[in-house]
Amino acid sequence: MRVKVPGVLLAVFALVGAAAPLFAHHGFSVEFDGTKCMDLKGTLAGIDWQNPHAYLQIDVKDADGKTIPWHLEMITPNALKRNGTTRQDFVDNMGKTANARACPAKAGGGENRGAAEYIKLSDGILRIVGQLPERNMTPDKLSF
C-alpha cells in the first residue's frame, strides 16, 4: 500500500494544531491564589469581551485615596451568557460602583491582576463570573 506524503503531513499538522489549545490553557491554581481571595469595591472602568476569557477593570481607591486599576479575569463570554450575564450588562454599568470577590494572581502574574468569582454591579444583581475556588464562600457570606 502506498501512502502519499502530503496526506500524512496534513494529518500530522491537523493533530498538532488541534492539541495546541489544550497545552496553552491553564488551571486556576497555576495562575491564581485561591487562598488569598478578597473583596474589591470601586468603579467599573472597562470590559474586554473576548475568548477564551472575558476581563473587566475595576478602579479601586487604596488607603491613601490613590486609584489602583484591578484587571480581573472571568469565565468565557459564552459561559457568562449562559449564566444570564451579557456584555451589555457591563456596558450599562460602566463608570458606576462595582463590587467583586477576586483571587489575586500569584507572584509573577502581574500586579493588581486577579480572577473574579462574583461581581455585583450597580444594578444590584449578584453574578457568578468565575471558577469559585473558595469552597466555603457562598453568596450569603459576601460582604457586599
N, C-alpha and C positions, 0 to 999 in steps of 0.2 A: 504494500500500500504506500502510495506516495503522498506526503503532506506538503502543502505549499507553505513556504517560509513566511510570506506576508500574512497569511491567515493565522499562523501560530503567533507571530509578533503582535497582531491586532488583539488576539485573545489575551496575551500576557499583559499588554498595556491596559486593556479594559479591566482586568482583575486588579492590577496595581492601582489604577485610578479609582476604582470602587472602594478599595481598602484604605486609601489615604485619609478620608474624613474620619474614619474610626480611630486612627492613630493621633490625629490632630485634636480630637475632643478630649476634654479633661474631666476628672471627677471633682466634685465640690471641694473635698478636703485637700486636694493637691494645691489649690489656689487660695482658698479662703479659710479663716479660722472660726469654726463653729462654736468655739468655747469662749469667744470674746464679743459676742453679738451685743448690740447696743441700740438704743432709741435715738433717732435723729429728728430734730424739728427745724424746719427752715422754710425756704421759698422754692417752689418748683421752678427751675430755671432752664431745663432742657429735656428733650426726649429724642432718642435715636432708635427708630423702629425698624430694625433690620435683623436678619438671621445671621448666626444661629441664636443670638440673644438680643433682646431689647435692652436699652440702657436709659437711665434717667439721671439728671443732675439736680441735686438739692443744695442750695446755698444756705449754709448753717453759720450762725454767729458764734464765735468762741467766747470765752470768759472776758476777753478784752474788747469785745464788740467787732472784731475783725471777721469779715466774711470768708468762710472756708468752703470752696466748692467740693461736694462729695459726688463722685461718679459711681453709680450703683448698677450692677448687672441684674437683670431679671431673667425669667424663663423666655422661651421663644415667643415671638408675636402670635403665632398660631395658638399656642397653649394659653396665652393671655386672653385671646379672643374666645377660646372655648370656655374659659373661666368667667366670661362676661365683661372683660375689660378691653377697650379699644384704644387706638391711638388718639381718637378724638376726646376721650375722657381726660387724657393728659393735656391735650391742646386747650381744652376748655378751662383747665385749672392752672394754666401757665401764669407765673407771677403771683400766685396765691400760696397760702400756707399749705405745707405738706409734712406729714409725719411718716417715718419709715423705721422699721425694725431691720437692722442690717448687720452683717458679719463682715469685719474688715479683711482686706487682702493680707496674706501672710507676708513676711519680710521679703522685700524684693519685688512685690506685686504691684507697687505703686502707692504713693501717698494719697490718703483720702479716697481710697477706692475700696469698694466692697460689693457684697451680694445682698440684695434686698430680699427679705422674707415676706413682710407685709407692708402695705402702703395705705395710708389714709390721706386722701386729697381733701381739698377744702369743701368738696361736695358731701363729705361725711361718710362716704362708703368705704368700708374696710375691704381691701383687695389682697388676695393671696397672689404674690408675684414671684415667689422664689421656691427654693427646694426644701425649706423648713428643716434645717439641720438640728434645731433645738427641739428635742423630743418632748420636753415638758412645757414648752411655750405654746399656749393656746390663745386665741383672740381675747378671751376674758382676762388674761394675765397681762395684756399690753397696758402701758401707761398712757396711751393716747386713745 
